[in-house]
Amino acid sequence: MPMVFDFGFGELLVIGIVALIVVGPKELPMLFRNVGHFMGKARGMAREFSRAMNDAADDAGVKDIQKTFKSASNPMSSAMDGVRDAAKSMTDIGGSGGTGQSADKPKLSEEREAARRKIEANAARAAADRKSREAEAASQKAAEMERALAEDAAKDEADKA
C-alpha cells in the first residue's frame, strides 16, 4: 500500500513554526524553495517511473490479460460484444468467409498503424512549425531590444556631448 502524507492545516502550522525556530527567518524562504524543487524532482521521477512501468506492462501484454479478466468478471458485457460481432459479420458484405474476424484483423491493425504514423507525423510537423514561429518571434524581440539599446546608447552619447 502506498504511503500517503496527509497533513492538515494544524500540522503544517506546527511544522512551519518549528522550521522558523530551527532554521531562522532569513533562511526559511530558501529552505522552502529547496524543498519545493526537491518535491518537483521527486514527482517527476515518480511520473517517469510510472510511465516506464506502464510501457513495460504494455510490452508484456498486460492489457490483453486485463481485458480477459474484465470480460470474465462482466459476462453480460462480453455476451453483448459477441452479439455485436455476430451482427457485424452477418451484415458484412465483402464476405471474408465466415466470422469476418480473421481477414479483417490484420487489415485493421495495418490501418491503425498507418493512422498512428500519420498522426505522429502531423504532430511532429505542428511542433516544428510552432517552434519555428517561436524562434522567429524571439529573434524579432531580440532585434527590437538591440535597437532600443543602440538608441539609448546614442542618446547617452548625445547627452554627454
C-alpha positions, 0 to 999 in steps of 0.5 A, a space after each residue: 500500500 502506498 504511503 500517503 502524507 496527509 497533513 492538515 492545516 494544524 500540522 503544517 502550522 506546527 511544522 512551519 513554526 518549528 522550521 522558523 525556530 530551527 532554521 531562522 527567518 532569513 533562511 526559511 524562504 530558501 529552505 522552502 524553495 529547496 524543498 519545493 524543487 526537491 518535491 518537483 524532482 521527486 514527482 517527476 521521477 515518480 511520473 517517469 517511473 510510472 510511465 516506464 512501468 506502464 510501457 513495460 506492462 504494455 510490452 508484456 501484454 498486460 492489457 490483453 490479460 486485463 481485458 480477459 479478466 474484465 470480460 470474465 468478471 462482466 459476462 453480460 458485457 462480453 455476451 453483448 460484444 459477441 452479439 455485436 460481432 455476430 451482427 457485424 459479420 452477418 451484415 458484412 458484405 465483402 464476405 471474408 468467409 465466415 466470422 469476418 474476424 480473421 481477414 479483417 484483423 490484420 487489415 485493421 491493425 495495418 490501418 491503425 498503424 498507418 493512422 498512428 504514423 500519420 498522426 505522429 507525423 502531423 504532430 511532429 510537423 505542428 511542433 516544428 512549425 510552432 517552434 519555428 514561429 517561436 524562434 522567429 518571434 524571439 529573434 524579432 524581440 531580440 532585434 527590437 531590444 538591440 535597437 532600443 539599446 543602440 538608441 539609448 546608447 546614442 542618446 547617452 552619447 548625445 547627452 554627454 556631448 
